[in-house]
Amino acid sequence: MTTTTGRTVLVAPGRHGAYATIGDAVLDAPDGSCVSITAGTYAETLELVGRELTLRAADDAEVVLDGTGADVPVLLARGGGLAVHGLTVRAGDTAAVQAENAELSLTGSTVTAERGPAVTVRGPGPLTIRDVTITGAEHGLVLEGTSGVVENVTIDNVAADGLIVGLGADPVLRSCTVSGCGQRGLYVYQHARPTVENCRISRTGQAGIVVAHRSEPVLRRTSVRDAHGVGIDVGPNCGGLIEACDVDNTAEPAIRLDAAATAEVVAEPTSVLSGSSPLDALLTDLDGMVGLPGVKAEVRSLVDEIQVNSWRSRAGLSTGALSHHLIFAGAPGTGKTTVARTYGKLLRELGVLPKGGFREVSRRDLVGQYIGHTAEKTAVVFEESLGGVLFIDEAYTLSRQSGSGGDFGQEAIDTLVKLMEDHREEIAVIVAGYTAEMRQFLAANPGLSSRFAKTIEFENYTPEELVGIIGRMVTAGDYELDPQSGPALAEYFRRISADPGFGNARDARRLFEVMRKAQSGRLRRLGRIPDATELRELRADDVLNAIQSS
């Protein structure tokens, strides 16, 4: 950034010879000037295009630049260079400070926002952000495609992510504190390569640090504490270095590396995924599912019983025979398939099933078109599933009597009963369906009920849990949801949950897709190519439009 020429212009409302507003001073000041501002609250927004200016509080005065009622960023710099020192910048529904292809220096300042990101920097930079406090925004600091230094910055009480570094950005983040985030403390995405040193991240609603989309950060001597998610989560095809980082009181594992990640971990905690028990990692994944407390407890109980049986066997003690066949009862969209997959993997890690594979079938996969064909068809599917889980969805349809089709379904049940007993140690059969219909299914063969170890009930998700599921879909899809949408989503799920065909998470997925379509339609009407922030943003209007059309 160009240094000042020595010219200083003064903003002091009511003083003769001074400017009454910052805007007036900026218009008259030549490039390279310093705009010195006396104490007071200035209800102004400034857009600087290709300018080189410094805005500074005079004599360490308390200067507040208040744009809470505006629909544009409070401070917007496009090109050129902007230095801000000692100001308090307040924004409403937009960014407080935004730099686009400009050199930004922000020091000794406080920045707040209500809905938008507090500080956004896009473009090559360089930037300098030092001794700054950011509070109350939706996102704290967003850096995209930029270089520079961020040092001694405090970010607290933000609704979503604290720090976002993306689109190839490679800044140095040093001695920063991020806490009280509704989502992630630090999100690194799309080829970003930041160096993060001596930073502290705590009290996050999701993972402390997430690395995604082929990014390669250097995380050194950084601590993550009190995160609802894992401490550090490195996604597929991501690399970089994790050195001497301290992770405490987070979800397990402390550091999770995707199988396709290449990040190097030096002096890692003992709970790094690559060195911890895969069984514990699977249980952690199970615990990470939204809701289903009773289901999680039942699965953990089964795991405990199998584990203890294994220990008793090794100690030469007698063990009781265990059946691994289960009944999953409940409405559609309650996570039955996901839990069944995890159950198979758990049995593999426990040494019960050699493969831990998963095969999902329905009536059409088991029932043939003529007598004798069904038994053969069912036996082939069963044998191909040995060593893993055979998951039969809507199993009650096999017992429905509807002419000859019903008889063929009964033949499939009778074949399954025999095969399940003959191969009880080689497979886990899980049958799923509505609770009442599953009772009818069990009555279809006298020996069927005794083949299953227990019935696990999957309750409907609450409206709040479905809002959480939507939130996970939004994050996984690299979108950002307006937090103000929560009440409308909860009310929508509360209303449709009374419908006979309520689909739980399936309805959440369907609504999410409609929300995406609503956003696509809105962006197409802009008449220009949206920027990255706009492409990620799901507004409250998108949600309301989706609800109205669902």
N, C-alpha and C positions, 0 to 999 in steps of 0.2 A: 504494500500500500504506500502511496506517495506520502512523504512526511509533510507536516504543516509548514506553511510559509512564514509563520509567525503572526499572521493576521488573526485576531480574535474578535468575535462579535458577541455582544452581550444580550441575553434575553432576560428582561426584568420588567414585568408588567407594572405600569404606573410610574416608572422612572424615566425622566427626560433623557433623550438621547439613546435610549435602549429600545430593543424590539419588544413588542407586547406578546408575540407568539413565537414559538420555535419555527413554525412554518414560514413566517415572514423573514426570519433571520436566514433560514436555509436558502430561500429564493434569492436573497441579496448577496450572500457570502460567496466569494470566489472559491474555486476548488483549492484544497489544501488548507482551508480555514478551520479554526476551532470555534464551535458554537458553545459558549459558556452560558449555563442556565442557572438562574437563581432559584431559591427554594419555592416550591409551590406544586400544585397539581395542574397539569396541562392536558385538557381533553382534546387531543390532536392525534392524527395519524399522518405518517410521512412516507411518501414513495420517492426514493432517490434513484434516478436512472443515470448511470454513467458518472456519478458524482464521486468526489474524493473529499470526505468531510469527517470531522470529529465532533461528537456530541458529548459534552462533559458537564457534570454537576459543578457549579462554581463553589469553591471553598468548602468542598465536602458537604454541600447543602443537601437537604432531602428533596429530591426532584422526582415527581411521579408523572410519567407519561401514560395517560389513561385512555385506552381505546375500547373499553368494555362494551360500548354501545354500537361499535362499528362493525361492518361486515367485510372489512379488509384487514390485512395485517397491520399492526400498530406501527412497526418499523419494517419497511420493505426496501431492500437494496437490490437493484438489477445492474450488474456491471459495476465498474469502478471499485471504490473501497469505502467502507464505513467503520469508524471506531466509536465505540460507545463506552463511557466510563462513569460509574457511580450513579446510574439511573435506576429507578424502579419502573418496569414496563408491565402494564396490566392489559390483558386482552380478554375478550369475551369468547365468541364462538370461532375465532380464527387464530392464526399464529400470532404470537406477540412480536417475535423477531424473525424475519425471513430474509435470507440472502440467496440470490440466484446468480451464479457466475460472478460473484463479487468477493473481494477480500474483506473478511469480517474480523474485527477485533472487538470482543465483548469482555469487559473486565470490571470487577468490583461492583457488580450490579445484581439486582433481584428481578426475576421474571415470573409472572404468573399468568395463567390462562384458565378458562372455564371448560372449553370443549376442544379446541384445536391443539396442535403441538405448541409447546412454549417457544422453542427455538428450532428453526429448520434451516439447514444450509445445504444447497445443491450446487454442484459445479466444482471445478478443480481447486478453488481456494487460492492461497492458503487461508486457514482460519486460526485465530487465537481466542480461546475462551478460557478465562482464568478467574478464579475467586468469584464465582457466580453461584447464586442460589436459585433453584427452579422449583416451584411448588404449584400444586393444584391443577395441573394441566391434564389433558387426555394422554399425550405423550410428552416426555420431558424434553429430550434433545434428539433431533433427527438429522443424521449426516449421510448424504448420498453423493458418492462420486468425488469426495473432497479429501484434501490432505490438511495437515496442521496439527496443532496441539490443544488438547482440552485438559486443564489441570486445576485441581482443587475446586471441583464443581460439586455442589450438593443438589441432588434431585430427590424430592420427597413428596409423598402423597399424590401420586398421579394415577389416573383411572386405568390406564392400559400399560404400555411399555415405558420403562424409564429412559433407556438409551437405545436408539436404533442406528445401526451403522450398515449401510448397504450400497449396492451398485458400484462395487470396486473401490469404495472409500478405504483409505489407509492412514487414518489419523493416529496420533499417540494419545491415549487416555491415561492420565497419571494422577494418582492420589484423589480419586473421585469417590463420592459416597452416594449410593442409590438405595432408597428404602421406601417401603409403603406403596409398592406398585400393584395394581390390580391384575396385571398379567406378568410379563417377564421383566427382570431387571435390566438385562442387556440382550438385545436381539441382533445377531450378525447374519446378514443374508446377501445372496447374489454376488459372489466373488469378492466380498469385502476382506480386507487384510489389516484390521486395526492391531495396534500394540497396546495392551491393557496392563498397566503396572500399578501395584500397590493400591488397588481399588477395593472398596467394600460394598457388597450387595446384600441386602437383607429384607425380610418380610415381603416376599413376592407371592402373588396369587397363583402363579404357575412356576415354571422352572426359573432358577436364578439367572442362568445364562443359556441361550439357545444359539447354536451355530448351524446355518442351513445354506443350501444352494451353492455348494462348491466354495464356500468361504474358508479362509485360512488365517484365523487370528493367532496372535501370540498372547497368551494369558499368563502373566507372571506375578507371583506373590500377591494374588488377589483372593479375597475371602468371600464365601457365599454362606449365608446363615438364614435359618428360619424361612425356608422356601416351601411352599405347598407342593411343588413339583420336585424333580431331581435337582441337584445342585448345578451341574453343567451337562448339557445335552448336545452332543455333536452328531449331526445328521450324516446321511450317506454322501460319499464323495467329498467330504469336508476334511481338511487337514489342519496344519498349524501346530502349535506347541502349547501344552499346558504344564507349567513349571511351578513347583512349590506353592500350589494353591491350596487353601484351607477351606474345606466344606464341612459344615456342621448343622445338625438338626434340619435336614431336608428329607424328602422322600428318597428311598433307596432305588438305585445305587447313587452314591455321591456324584460320580461322574459316569455318564452313560455314553458309550461309543457305539455307533451303528456298525454293523458288521462290515459295511463298505466304507467306513471312515478311515482316514490315514493319519489322524492327529497323533502326535507323540506326547505321552504323558511322562513327566519326570517328577520323581518324589511324590507319587500319587497317594491319596488316602487308601486305606485298606478296603474300602467298599467300592472301588472302581469296578465296573461291570466285568471287564476282561479278567479280573482276578477274583471276583466274588462267585458265589454259588449261582449257577443258572436257575436253580430251583427258586432261590430267593428273588431273582430278577423277574421270574414269571409271576410269582405271588405279588410282587410290587406292581406289575402291569395289571394284574387282576384288581388290586386295591385302587388303582388309578382310574378304573371305570366309574362313571357317574352313577350314584345311587347303588341299589342292589345290596344293601347291608346283610340281609338274611342269606342271599345266595353266596356272598363272599365267605360268610361264616361257615356255611355248610361245606363249601369246597375246601376250606382250610381244615375243617374237621376231618374230611376224608383223607387229605394229605397227611395230617398228623397220625391218623390210624395206620396208614400204609407205611409211613416212616418208622413208627414204633414197631410194627410187625417185622420190618426188615431188620431192625436192631436186635429184636428178640431172636430172630432166626440165626443171626450171626453169633449170638451168645449161646446158642444151643438150646434155647427155650422153645416150648411149644407155641404155635401160632394158629389162630383160627382162620378158616377159609374166608376170603373176601371176594365179593362180587363187585365188578367195576361198572356194571350196567346201571344206568340212571334214567329216571323220568324227569323231564323238564316241563313243568306245567305253567301255563300263563298265556297272556295275549301276545299277538305278534309285536315285533319291534322292541322287545324287552331285553335283548342281549343274549338270548339263548344260544344262538349260533356262535357268537364270540366267546362265550364262556366254554362252550363245548370244545372249540379249538384249543383254548388255553388248557383245558382239562387233559386233552390228549398229550400236549407237550409236558405237562406236569407228570403224567404217568410215565412218559419216556425218561425224564430226569430221575424219577424214583426207581427206574429199572424194571418197571412193571410191563411196559410195552416197548418192544425194540425199535419201532419206527416213530411212534407218536404222530402218525399221519392223520389226515382228516378227510372223510368222504361224506358229502351231504347228498341224500337221496330222498325221493318222495314216492308216492304210490306208483307212478308210471314207470319208475326204474325197477320195481320189484314184481309188478303184476303183469302176467302174460295174457295172451289172447285166447288160449284154450287150456283145457285141463292137462296138467303135467308141465306145461310151459312155465307156469309161475314158479314152481318149486326149483326148476333148473335155473331160471333167471335170478331168483333170490339167492340161491347157493353161489352163483358166480359172483354177484355183488359182495356177498359176505366174505368169500375167500379172498377176493381182491382187497378187502379192507383189513385183513388180519395184520396184527402188529400196530394197529392204530384205532381211531374212533370211527364207527359207523353211525352217522347222525341221520335219523329218519324224521324229517319234518312233517307235521300234520299226520302223524302216524295213525290217528283215529280214523282216517279215511279208509284204512285197510279193513276196518270192521263194519263199515256201513253196508247194510244189506240192500242191494238194488239190482235184483235179478242175478244173472250169471256173473256180472262184474263183481258183485259182493262176494260170491262164492270164491272167485279167484283171489280176492283180498284175504279171505279166511285161509286159503292155502298158503299164502305168503306168511301169515302169522304163525301157522302151525310149523312151517319150515324153520322160521326164525327161532321158535322155542327150542327145538331140538339142537340147532346149530349153536345157540348161545350156551347151552349146557355142555356140549361136546368141546367147545373152544373157550371156556370161561376165562382161562388164563392168558388168552392170546388176543383178545379184542375187548373194546369197551363199546357197547351198543347204547346209544342215547336216543330215546324216543321223545318227541316234543309235540305239544299242541295245547289247545285250550283245556283248562282244568276239568270241566265237566265232561267234555268229550273223551279225555284221556281215561276217565273212570270207566266209560263204556268200552274203550279199547281193551283195558285190562280184563274185562269180563268175557272177552271173545275166546279165551283159551284158559282152561283151569290151571295150567302151569305157568302162565305168562307172568302173573303178578310176582311169583316167587323168584323169578329170574333177575329182578331189579333190586339193587341194594336199598334205594330210597327214592322218594319223590322230592324234588326241589322246586319250590314255588317261586315264580318270577312275578313280582308285583308290578303294576303299572307305574311308570315314572310320574312323579309329581310335576306340576307346571314349572316349578323352579328348577327341577333337575333337567327338564327338557330345554329350558333356556340355557342351562349350562352345556348341554349337548350341542345346541346351536352354536354356542361360543367356541366349542372345540372344532366344529366344522369350519367356522369362520377362520380360526387360527390356522388350521391345517391347509386351507385353501389360499392362505396368504392374503386374507382380507382383514379389514378393520371395521368393527361394528360400532355404530354410535351407541354409547352406554345408555342414552335416553330411550333406547328401543326396548329395554328390559321389561318395563311394566306392560307395554302393548303385547309383547310376546307371551308373557305369563298369562295375561287375560285371554289371549287367543287359545293357548293350550288348556286353560281352565274350562273354556267353553266347549272345545271339541272333545275333551276327555269323556264327556257324557255320551258321545255318539256310539252306537253299537259297533261300528267298524273302526273304532279308534286304533291307530297303528303305532302309537308311542314314538320311538325313535325314527320309524319309517316316515311318520307324518312330519317330524322335525326335518329329516333329510329332504322331503318333498318341498317343504316351505323354504328351506335354504336355497334350493334350486330356483324357486320362483323369485326369491330375493335377488339372486344373481341376474336373472332375466330382467327384473325391474331396473337394476343398476345399469345393465347393458343398454336398455332402451333410453335411459336418461343420458348416458354418456354419448350415445350416437346422436342425440339431439343438440349436443354442444356446438357442432359445426367445426370442431377442431380435434386434434389428437389429445386426449387427456394426459396429464402428467402421472408419474408413478403414484403419488398420493391419492389422486382422484381415482385411479384404477383400483386401488386397494379399499377405498372408502365405501362402506355400505351405510347409507344415510337412513335416518328415521323414516323419511318418505318412502324409501325403497321397501322398508319393512312393512309400512302401512299399506302400500300398494299391493304387496305380495299377500298380505292377510286378506285384503278385500277381494282379491281374485282367487283365493283358495277356498 
